[in-house]
Amino acid sequence: MKPYNHTTYAILGILTTDCRSGYAIKQMIDQSLNHFWKISYGQIYPTLKLIVDEGLANVRSTADDSRPAKNEYELTAKGHEVLKNWLEEPIEQIPVERNELLLKLFFGRHQSNEKTLFQVEEYKRKLETRYATYTAIEEGITKHKEKGADTKYWLFTLDYGKRVTEAGIEWCNSTLEQLMDEEE
């Protein structure tokens, strides 16, 4: 079967949910996938066009008197098969994290300890904000647990994000402690 890029597979997966329009797909990306997989708004419509052109989805235009026409997409059997085949393939590689703080910290001896402390403290605050966001998302998902078969899988990915973020906060605490010990 023809290989597609990860954006194509992500959108095929989103089309298995209640998201049928480009706007709904963008909302789903912003509210969930963006925490672990970036897809720009500019990638959505070209990918939808490719998916339709490849016979992976059908498009239907809906219109009423009060609103302009809206395209709604639905996976075909071929689209389901392509998604399933990709999902069952082994993971190719562990992702490499790009982290500006770690890059700066690697060369940290060239700046003051005070600046390094500030940067790690700021990073920790951002991680704490992210953790609070994940907790709010989790509360929203669990309130609507009866929603569907996707729920437990969404919670798995959310749990990963929470655990990684929590580990980052713990790392910040340890690093801050060591940096403060140097100041004394």
C-alpha positions in Angstrom: 0.0 0.0 0.0 1.1 3.5 -0.7 2.8 5.2 2.3 1.4 8.6 3.4 2.8 11.2 5.7 1.8 11.3 9.4 -0.5 14.3 8.9 -2.5 12.2 6.5 -2.8 9.4 9.0 -3.7 11.8 11.8 -6.5 13.3 9.7 -7.7 9.8 8.7 -7.8 9.0 12.4 -9.7 12.2 13.2 -12.3 11.3 10.6 -13.1 8.2 12.6 -14.5 10.6 15.3 -17.5 12.9 14.9 -15.3 15.5 13.2 -16.4 15.8 9.6 -15.5 19.3 8.4 -12.2 21.1 8.1 -13.2 23.4 10.9 -14.1 20.5 13.3 -10.8 18.8 12.4 -8.9 22.0 13.3 -10.8 22.2 16.6 -9.9 18.5 17.4 -6.3 19.2 16.6 -6.2 22.3 18.8 -7.9 20.7 21.7 -6.1 17.3 21.7 -3.5 16.4 19.1 -1.5 19.7 19.4 -0.3 18.6 22.8 1.8 15.8 21.2 1.6 16.2 17.4 1.7 19.5 15.5 -0.4 20.0 12.4 -0.7 23.5 11.0 -4.0 24.8 9.7 -2.5 25.2 6.3 -1.9 21.4 6.1 -5.6 20.4 6.8 -7.3 21.3 3.5 -4.6 20.1 1.1 -4.5 16.8 3.1 -8.3 16.5 2.9 -8.1 17.0 -0.9 -5.4 14.3 -1.1 -7.5 11.9 1.0 -10.5 12.5 -1.3 -8.3 12.2 -4.5 -6.8 8.9 -3.2 -10.3 7.5 -2.5 -9.7 7.4 1.2 -12.7 9.6 2.0 -15.8 10.9 0.3 -16.7 14.6 0.5 -20.3 15.9 0.6 -21.2 19.5 0.4 -24.0 20.7 2.7 -25.7 24.0 2.6 -28.8 25.7 4.0 -30.2 29.2 3.6 -28.6 30.6 6.7 -25.0 29.4 6.1 -22.6 28.9 3.2 -21.9 25.4 1.9 -19.8 23.3 4.1 -17.8 20.2 3.1 -18.2 17.1 5.2 -15.8 14.2 4.9 -16.3 10.5 5.6 -13.8 7.7 5.4 -14.3 5.1 2.8 -13.5 1.4 3.4 -10.2 2.0 1.7 -9.5 4.9 4.1 -10.3 2.7 7.1 -8.0 0.0 5.7 -5.1 2.4 5.1 -5.5 3.8 8.7 -5.6 0.3 10.2 -2.6 -0.9 8.3 -0.6 2.2 9.4 -1.7 1.8 13.1 -0.5 -1.8 13.0 3.0 -1.0 11.7 5.8 -1.0 14.2 7.0 2.4 15.5 9.9 3.6 13.3 11.8 5.6 15.9 11.6 7.2 19.3 11.1 10.9 18.8 14.0 13.2 19.6 13.0 16.1 21.8 14.0 19.7 20.9 14.2 21.6 24.1 15.5 25.2 24.1 16.1 25.2 27.9 18.2 22.1 27.7 20.2 23.6 24.8 20.8 26.8 26.9 21.6 24.8 30.0 24.1 22.7 28.1 26.1 25.9 27.6 25.1 27.3 30.9 28.6 28.0 32.2 28.7 31.0 29.9 25.9 32.9 31.7 25.3 33.8 35.3 23.8 31.3 37.8 21.1 33.9 38.4 20.0 33.8 34.8 20.1 30.0 34.7 18.0 29.8 37.9 15.5 32.2 36.3 15.2 30.2 33.1 14.7 26.9 35.0 12.1 28.5 37.3 10.2 29.9 34.3 10.3 26.5 32.5 8.9 24.9 35.7 6.1 27.5 35.8 5.2 26.7 32.1 5.2 22.9 32.9 2.9 23.5 35.9 0.6 25.4 33.6 0.7 22.6 31.0 0.0 20.0 33.8 -3.1 22.1 34.9 -4.3 22.1 31.3 -3.9 18.3 31.0 -5.8 17.9 34.3 -8.7 20.1 33.0 -8.8 18.1 29.8 -8.8 14.9 31.7 -11.8 16.1 33.8 -13.6 17.1 30.7 -13.1 13.7 29.1 -14.0 11.7 32.2 -17.2 13.7 32.7 -18.3 12.4 29.2 -16.9 8.8 29.6 -20.0 7.3 28.0 -19.1 9.1 24.8 -17.4 6.3 23.0 -14.8 3.7 22.5 -12.1 6.4 21.9 -12.2 7.7 25.4 -9.8 5.2 27.0 -7.3 5.8 24.2 -7.5 9.6 24.6 -6.9 9.1 28.3 -3.8 6.9 27.6 -2.2 9.7 25.5 -3.2 12.3 28.1 -1.7 10.2 30.9 1.6 10.0 29.0 1.6 13.8 28.7 0.8 14.2 32.4 3.6 11.8 33.4 6.2 13.4 31.1 5.2 16.9 32.4 5.3 15.7 36.0 8.8 14.2 35.4 9.9 17.6 33.9 8.7 19.4 37.0 10.6 17.0 39.3 13.7 17.5 37.1 13.3 21.3 37.5 13.0 21.0 41.3 16.2 18.9 41.4 18.1 21.2 39.1 17.0 24.3 41.0 18.1 22.7 44.2 21.6 22.0 42.8 21.9 25.4 41.3 20.9 27.1 44.6 23.4 25.0 46.4 26.1 26.4 44.2 25.1 29.9 45.1 25.7 29.4 48.8 
